[in-house]
Amino acid sequence: MPFSQPPKILLVDDRPENLFALEHLLASLGAEVVQANSGNEALTATLNHEFALILMDVQMPEMDGFEVAQYLRMAESTSVTPIIFLTANSQTTEDECRGYASGAVDYILKPINEAALLSKVRIFLDLYRGHQMLKRENESLERKLTNTATIIVDRPTKVLAGYSLLRTLGRGSIGTVYLAERDCKGVKRKFALKVLRNRLPDSLTDQLTQRFMREAEAASRVKSSHVVSIVDYGIAEDERVPYIVMERINGQSLKQLLAKRKIRLEESVCLLRQLASALKAIHEAGIFHRDIKPENIMIENENNAKVTDFGIAKLPESELTQTSHLMGTLPYMAPEQFASANIGAQADLFSLGVMAYEMICGERPFQCDGLIDYSTAILHELPKSPREFVPDLPDILEYALARLLKKRADERYATASELLRDLDLYAKGKSIRSRLVTVLHRDGSTNWAEGGG
């Protein structure tokens, strides 16, 4: 897909001859170059342009490259823009550490090796173009899905597969959920009935139908009081419409509950235990959910959680979801979901950790906007210590959050059962001083959270 505008590179150097030479060199890469001869000019330029890359001299009067980089990292528009430092000085280890700490991704020594510079710049431009293409594809897909109509109008008399559709409960990007009713041996029972939209782009219809029916198959395998149960599923004969019939939940989503009020600590632990129990059942059925998030958690009577929506779940024998596309919801995705299609139970546990942190602390561990920001934060950044929000948080809960949110999957809990054992220790008020686990916080400090074993 051609780009209407070439990517932009910001050149920052206080020597005009360097700016001229670098702009001439970079012209061969098809990028637009914007010049700045001081730190203040550089900061002003970022207010008016979106840059794919910033090349910046370290030694400049008034404000050096380190200071400029720190300001750029604090601004939302440039918080993850790659910065390469250009320097004529041999860098000590201390200088390099300071540079990387201020936000640089690389150093290039002067006099500049032109081939090396072009090679590095080309890599960052390719990454930027890839992100822009993915962004455009996602926006295009969203427009297509948003503009499609549902297959069924909201008429109380409409019947599908023997179920009377009473009213709409909710709509998603590919499906609609209705309140449905059916006569069961003389007793009218109400259900939630989910159907797939039919006026979708032709290229999506077959794949989404398979995905929709796999959701029903996956959920029907799981037997747990904390997973929404499947009553019926299939393809309606007359309308040829895929449908799933589920138990009706009289309640609200965890997302709605979080938006209404702060959840108390003991209430959060209770919900965490229930969700861990649900994941235990899901994983023991050979399924990985891959989209654990507050929207997919229904809460009955304010205190009973149920996992729903297996739309992108992975079954062990299925090849349908072996794809290069990102699967999941950005704020709750595990690090490995950005880089691998081989997603296991630990990815669901990471997502559970994000929700647990959100319930206990009142905000998500990573506060970002967009794919690039979230992928950078989830892959590389550390969240605030939960004790900043709950100073008297019990050590075992801090330890559990730290284990769930580990960047490496093999450092998290291996199974939901392990998490449940630690929550049992917490419920019994037992000490867990038999093992100590280092918890690194975002500011680089280290606390010793005592873990249970």
N, C-alpha and C positions, 0 to 999 in steps of 0.2 A: 504494500500500500504506500503510495508516494506521500510525502509530507509537504503540506502547504508552506511551512516555514522551516528553514534550516535550523539545527540546534545552535545555541549561542554559547560562546566561551568568553569568560571575563578574564582579561589580562590586567594584572596589577603590578606596576613597576614604576619607580620614580625616575627612571632614565628613559628619555624618549627614543634613543637609538635601540634599546632593548625591545620596547613596545613595537617599533617598526619592524625589526627583524623577526620577532615572534609572529606578528600578524601575517607577514609575508609567508612564513614557513607553514602556518596553520591553514592558509587559504586552500592548500591542496586537498584538505579533508572535507571541504564542502560545508564548513561551519561559518557562522557569522561571528566576528570577533568584536567585542566591545572593550575599549581601553579605559583604564583609570590610572592616574599617576600618583595617587595617594590613597591611604586607607579611607579617608572620608569620601573621596570620589567613588571608591569601590562600594561602600555601604549605600551611597545614593543610587548607584547603578542598579543594585539589587532590588530597589523599590520599584523600578520601572521595567525590569526584564526578568524572565525566567531563564536561568542558566543551567546548561548540562554539566558544566565543569568550570572551576576557577583555578587559574594558574597565577600564583602570587609570590612576589619577592618577599623574602623575610626581612631584610634590612632596609627600612624606609624611615625617613624623618617623621617626627610627630607621633606616628602610630605604626608600630612594626607589624609584621605579618601575623605574629602570634595573637596580638590584641585584636586585629581585624577578624581573624578566624573565630575567636571566642564570641565576638558580637554576631557574626554570621550564624554560629551554631545556636544562639539564643533566639534568632528570628525564625518564625515558622516557615517562611518561604525558602530559606536556605539552610534549614536545620540538618538536612541530609545531602546537600549538594557536595559532590566530591571536591576537595581542595588539594592541589599539589603545590608544595612549596618549592621555590627556586632560590638557590643560595650559592654565593661564591665562596662561602667559608666551609672548611672541613667540619663536619658535624660530630660533636662528641655524643656519647650515649645520653647524657643529660639533655643536650639540645634536642635530640631526636625524640626523647620521651616527652619533652615540653611541647614539641610540635604535634605529635600524635595526640597528646592530651587536649590540645587546643582545637583539634578537629581535622588535622591533615590526614590524607590517606597515603601520601607518598612524598618523597624528596627527590629533586633533580639538581645535581651540582652544575655550577657554571665553571668553565665554558660548557655549553649544553651540547650533548651528543644528539644531533638532530634525529637520527634514526630511532634512538631509544625514546626520545620525547614523542615522536609521531606514533610509535607503536603503543605507548601508554595512553596517549590521548584518544587514539582510535578505539581502544578497548572501552573507555568510558563513554564515548559517543555511541558505540554500538549498544551498550547497556541502556543508555538514555533512550535511544530509538526503540529498543525492545519494550521498555516500560511504557513509552508513549503509544506504541502499537497495541499493547495489551489494554491500556486505558481506553483507547478508541473502540476496540472490539467489545469491551465490557459495556461501554456506553451505548454502542449500537445494539447489543443484545438486550439491554435494559429497555431501549426504546421499542424494539420489536415485541418484547413480552408485555410491556405496559400498554401497547396499542391493540393487543389482541382482546377479543371479547370472550367472556365465559360461555360455556356450551349451554348453560341453563339459565333462564330468566327466573327471577324470584317470584314464582307463583305458588301459592299454597296448594294448588291442585296438582302440581307436577309430581309425577311418580317415576322413580328410576329403580329398576331391579326389585320391585316390590316395596320400596321405601317411599313414603310420602315426604316431599321436601317442604319444610315449613318456612324456614327463613335462612338467610345467610349469616354464618357465624364469623367468617373471616376469609380473606383472599390473600394468596401468595403469588409469586411470580409465575408459577406454572399450574396452580390449582386453586380450587375454591372449596371451602368447608361449609356444609349446610347442617342445620338442625333437622334431623329426619325422624320419622315415626313409622313403626310397623306393628301390625297386630300379631301378637305372639300368644296363640292359644286363648284368644279372647281378651288379652291384656295388652293395651297399647303401651309400647315401650319406646323411649326416645334414645337416639344415637347421634353421633357426629359422623356425617358421611362426606368423604372427600372425593372430588372428581378432578380429572385433568381437563384443562382447557383444550378445545379442539381446533380453534382457528389460530394455530401456531404456525410459524414458518415450516415449510415441508421438510427442510433439512433437520429440524429438531424433533419432529413428531415421533418417529420410530424410537429414537434414543430416549426421549423423555417418557414415552409409554413404557419402555423396558425399565427405566429407572423407577417409575411410579409403581409398577407391579412388584419390583424388587423390594420397594419400601414395605409393601404389604407382607411379602414373604418373610422378610427379615423380622419385622415386628411380631408376626404370628409365631415365630420360633421361641420367643422369649417369654418365660413364665416368671413374673415378678409382680408383687403388689405395688411396685414403684415404677412400672412401665405400663403405658396405656395399652390395654388389651385390644386385640383385633377380633371383631365379631364375624366379619365376612369380607370377602374381596373377590374381584373378578372383572369381567368386561360385560356390561349390559348388552343383551342380545339385540334388542331393537335399535338402540342408539349407538351401539358399538363404542361405548364410553367406558374407560377404565374407572373403577371406583374402589374405595376402601371404606368399610364401616367399622367404626371404633366405639368403645364405650364413651358415653358423654361425661365430661368432667364439669361439675358445677364449681367453678372457681375462676382463677385468673392465672396468667403466666407469671413466672418469676420476674420477667422484665417489668410487667405492670406493677407487681408488688414492690420492686426496688424503686420504681418511680414515685410511689406513694409515700413511702416511709423508710426510715432506717430500721434494719432488721437487728434485733437484739442478738447478743453473742450466743446465748444458749439456743436460741431459735435457729441461728445460722449453723451451729454444730449439728442440731437435729436434722436440718435439711441436707447438710453435707453427708451425714451418715446414710440417709435415705438414698441420696444420689449415688453414693459409693456402692450401696447394695444393688441399685439398678444396674450400674456398670458391671458389677460382678456377674450378674445374671446374663447381661448382654454379651460379655466377653466369653463366658462359659458356653454360650450358644454358638461360639465361633464367629461372632459379628463384631465389627468395629464401627461405632456410630459415625464419627468424624465430623459431627456438627453439634457438639454439646454447647449450648448457649442458653441464656435466660428465656429467649422466645420459645425454645423447645422444651421448657420445663413448665408443666401445669401444676398449680398449687390448689388443692382442695381444702376448704375449711381453714385456710391460713397456715396449715401445718403438715399437710400430706403431699409430698412431691411425686410427680410421675413424669418420666421421660417420654417424649413423643417425637414424631417426625424422623423417620429413618430414610429420608429421601436420598441421601448420598452415602448410606451405610455400605460397608464392604463385607460381602459374604466370601468365605474362603474359596469357594469354587468358581466365583464370578470373575470374568475378565473385563466386565463392562466399565469399571471405574479405573482401569489402568490407563491413565491419560496424563498429558502434560499440563492440563489446566489445573489451576488451584482449586482445591476442594475444601470447603469450610467457610467460616465467617471470620473476617480479618481479626477483630479484637480477641478472638478466642482460639485462634489457630496455634498449634504447636510449632516450634522451630522447624521440625522435619517436614511439615506440610508445605513449606515454601521450596523444598529442594528434592522431595522424593515422593514417588507414588506408593512406596512400600511403607504404609502407615499402620501402626499397630496399636495395642491397648494403651501404651504410654501417651499417645497423642490425645486420647480421650481423657486421660488422667490430667494432662497439662490443662486442657480446656476446663476440667472440673476445678483445677487449682485457680484459674483466672476467676471463675464464678465464686469460689470460696473466698478469695481475696476481696472481691467486690462486695460480697455479703458482709464480711467481717469489718472491712476498712471503710466501706461506703463509696469507693471508687475503684475503677479497674487498675490493674498494675501498670498498664501501658496506655497513656493518653496521647493519641495520635490522630492524624487525618490522612487517609489514602494508603495505597498499597506500599509505596516506597517507605513512608514513615513507619508504618506498622512492621514491615518486614525487617527494617533496620533495628527497631526497638526490640522486637521479639527475639531476633537472632543474637543481638549483641548487648543490649542494655539491661541493667538490673533495676528492679522496682524499688520503691521506697520501702524501708523496713515497716512491717505492719504495726510495730510498736509506736511509730509516729502518730498513728490513728488510735491505737488501743494500747496505752502505756503498760497496763497490767495484763496484757495478753499472756495466758499460760504458755510456758516454754514448749509444751508438746504441740500446741496448735501452731506456734511460730515455726516449729520444726516441720510439721505436716505441710504448711504452705511452702516452705523452702524446698522440700522434696518434690512436691507437685510441680513447682515452677522451674525446676532445673532445666538448663538449656539442652543438655544431653539426655536423650531418652533413657539410656542405661543407668543414669544416676537418679531417676525418679523411682517411685514405688514400682515394683515389677508387676504387681497386680492390685486390683481394688481390695482384695482380701487383706493385703498388708496394711493399707490405709485403715480399713475397718478395725484391725487389731490395735493400731495406735489410738483410734477413737474410743475403743473399749477401755484402754488404759486410762485415757482422760476421764471417761465417765466414772471409773472406779476410784479416781483420785490418786492413782499410783504414781510413784516417782519413776523417772526414766533416766536416772543418772548413770546407768550402765554404759551409755555411749554418748559421745559428744560429736556434734556435726557443725562444721564451720558454715555460717551463713554470711555471705558477702552482700553488703548493701550497696546501693547505687553510688554513694559517696566514697566507696572504696574501703570503708571501715569494716571491721570484722567483729561479729558477736558470736558467742558460743551458745548455740541453742541445744539444749539437752534433748536427745532423741531416745525413743523407746526401742527396745529390741528383745 
